[in-house]
Amino acid sequence: MSEFGQGDRVRIDIPDETDPDNEQYHGQHGTVIEKISDDAGNLTNDDCDSVIYRVELASGETMDFRRRDIRPSLD
């Protein structure tokens, strides 16, 4: 799995239709504006879960996503 850095274009990928963020964010594109660390990886035993990507969406809204919810941009 690749890492994303500040300035990278990404698309939000939340395919689980039962996820409360699916309808609002799935398929949107944005730019990573910050990487934030926390200790979630200690709970899940997956270091990727310890990184939060703060993404500025094309709409101007800023949201935080985990690695599993973002992919490289299609555009």
Legacy VTK file of the C-alpha trace (Angstrom):
# vtk DataFile Version 3.0
C-alpha trace
ASCII
DATASET POLYDATA
POINTS 75 float
0.000 0.000 0.000
1.418 3.359 -0.950
1.646 6.326 1.379
0.377 9.735 0.495
2.089 13.004 1.252
1.170 16.625 1.522
-0.001 17.939 -1.852
-0.996 14.527 -3.266
-4.323 14.354 -5.103
-6.553 11.554 -3.790
-10.062 10.212 -4.203
-12.197 9.021 -1.345
-13.084 5.335 -1.590
-15.665 4.160 0.959
-17.452 1.309 -0.857
-19.329 0.055 2.218
-22.799 1.517 1.735
-23.550 1.025 5.445
-20.675 3.365 6.381
-22.197 6.707 7.429
-19.589 8.593 5.341
-20.240 6.622 2.137
-23.030 8.727 0.694
-21.401 12.068 1.464
-17.742 11.353 0.577
-17.362 8.246 -1.607
-15.979 9.218 -5.013
-14.958 12.756 -4.079
-11.481 14.055 -4.923
-9.213 16.283 -2.893
-5.674 17.125 -1.843
-3.789 15.881 1.207
-2.953 18.968 3.251
-1.562 17.266 6.370
-0.596 13.888 7.836
-1.405 13.362 11.491
-0.225 10.477 13.686
-2.118 8.782 16.463
-1.938 5.446 18.271
-4.808 3.608 16.520
-2.287 1.189 14.999
-1.522 -0.121 18.485
-5.148 -1.179 18.815
-5.469 -2.749 15.365
-1.889 -4.060 15.016
-1.664 -2.237 11.676
0.729 0.728 11.497
-1.265 2.170 8.565
-4.085 2.878 11.030
-1.821 5.286 12.935
-1.887 7.839 10.113
-4.746 10.244 9.502
-4.783 12.110 6.205
-6.360 15.561 6.376
-7.855 16.125 2.914
-9.196 19.340 1.437
-12.008 18.224 -0.841
-12.849 19.920 -4.133
-15.867 21.443 -2.359
-13.500 23.264 0.013
-14.489 21.102 2.985
-11.649 19.611 5.028
-12.033 16.064 6.384
-9.807 13.446 8.019
-9.533 9.957 6.524
-7.588 6.785 7.288
-5.445 5.127 4.629
-8.072 2.494 3.887
-10.472 5.237 2.714
-8.279 6.961 0.110
-6.805 5.987 -3.264
-4.794 7.793 -5.922
-6.864 10.391 -7.769
-8.451 9.436 -11.084
-7.815 12.892 -12.528
LINES 1 76
75 0 1 2 3 4 5 6 7 8 9 10 11 12 13 14 15 16 17 18 19 20 21 22 23 24 25 26 27 28 29 30 31 32 33 34 35 36 37 38 39 40 41 42 43 44 45 46 47 48 49 50 51 52 53 54 55 56 57 58 59 60 61 62 63 64 65 66 67 68 69 70 71 72 73 74
